[in-house]
Amino acid sequence: MLNFVTFMECVNAPNSTCLTSPGVLAPVFLTLMLVAVGALVARRDRKRFRELRAQGIWASFIILAYSVVVLAYFFLFAPDAVLGVEQSQIGNMLWISAIFAYGMGVATLVGMLGFAFGGWLVKRKRTPATAQRLVVAIDGPAASGKGTVAKRIAQHFGLPCLDTGLLYRAVARDVVAKGGALDDANAAAAAARALDAATLDDPNLRGPAAGDAASIVAKMPAVRAALLDYQRRFASDRRGAVLDGRDIGTVICPDADVKIFVTASAEERARRRHREHDARGEAITYEDVLADIRRRDARDSGREIAPLEAAADAITIDTTTLDADAAFAAARDVIVAKIASNPAAKKQ
């Protein structure tokens, strides 16, 4: 017959009974199970893993906070309860609930630490283990979701990210700021050569007007030539890089390790852009947004220099029916498959 010895008794006075006591083995098995569950959840859905981890840790602290406050009250103001002296029924209930909550809080915290440790093991296992550079070229039309995909891919693989569209938006901004006309090729080329990359975080570059202006200067050969070196220098980072734009896989980085072309129907892209306008409180109809999307597509695809098009070896991802998470997952799977097909690459 098994003797029941608690975990703490074995810590204080270890003996051979500890090896078979349910009181000792149960918390050990439970901890190992939570480590395994944490690893499984983290591998399948890291976002869900982070949510569960945060909820569990917060719950344990809330439970502990209650128990510590109540126990502190008894120790400071009702020490007889600590000594086991009989007290009122309400006092007994509070004392018992505080002791129970304290145990639950500690157990929950230890359990969540095991859960988090399992997720950490998976993350460690999937950390890039090679010095090989990885350059990812992501192209696509306006509002296709390529910028969001690029940022999440860069974050996932630990790579620097460049939204090359911001370069052309910044050039257009600087031309206008100096009183020039957007169709003045000389003024635009001068602005491109003098562009300060530190200004790319200007929030004004994110608006629809900036995007439309960018498509005007982007068709100028002198502007594209002036910005070509900057983009290629960015891609030459020793770790590699993720670049998104309209000619990354065809002109900027024709030798990129992975080329992805992100697209969606004009109607869906217009709906996305229209929602962005609504969120900013801008009064514009869906029909006007759709017309603008089609004008930009025609301008980007019809220009003579570096037109918008998928590279011959690019993988196309249509995001018309995909949300941000699904689009990211599709792009990630493309990259992982590409890496796996290269014997020299052992990355994630």
Number of C-alpha atoms within 10 A of each C-alpha: 3 8 11 13 18 16 19 11 13 17 11 8 9 12 11 8 14 20 13 13 17 18 18 20 16 13 16 12 12 13 19 16 16 20 22 20 18 27 23 17 19 22 17 10 10 17 13 12 21 16 10 17 19 13 12 19 18 15 16 21 16 14 20 22 16 16 24 17 11 18 23 14 13 18 13 9 10 15 14 12 17 12 9 9 10 10 13 9 9 9 14 15 12 16 20 14 16 23 17 13 21 22 15 16 23 15 15 20 20 17 22 25 19 23 27 25 17 24 25 16 17 18 16 12 11 14 15 15 12 11 12 14 16 23 22 27 29 29 30 26 24 24 20 25 24 29 23 16 23 27 19 22 22 18 13 13 20 15 21 19 21 21 19 19 21 21 25 28 26 26 29 29 21 21 23 16 10 10 9 17 14 20 15 13 18 16 21 28 22 16 23 24 15 12 19 13 11 7 12 18 11 10 8 13 21 14 13 15 12 19 19 16 19 22 21 21 25 25 22 20 15 18 23 19 13 18 20 14 12 17 18 15 9 16 25 15 14 12 15 23 24 27 33 26 23 26 24 30 28 22 15 22 21 15 14 21 17 24 29 25 26 27 21 20 15 20 17 16 23 24 17 17 20 21 14 14 18 13 9 10 9 11 9 11 11 17 13 12 21 19 14 15 21 18 14 18 18 13 17 23 17 14 16 12 15 20 19 22 19 22 19 9 13 19 17 18 20 17 21 17 10 14 10 13 12 13 22 23 14 16 25 17 12 18 23 16 12 14 18 14 11 10 7 10 18 17 17 17
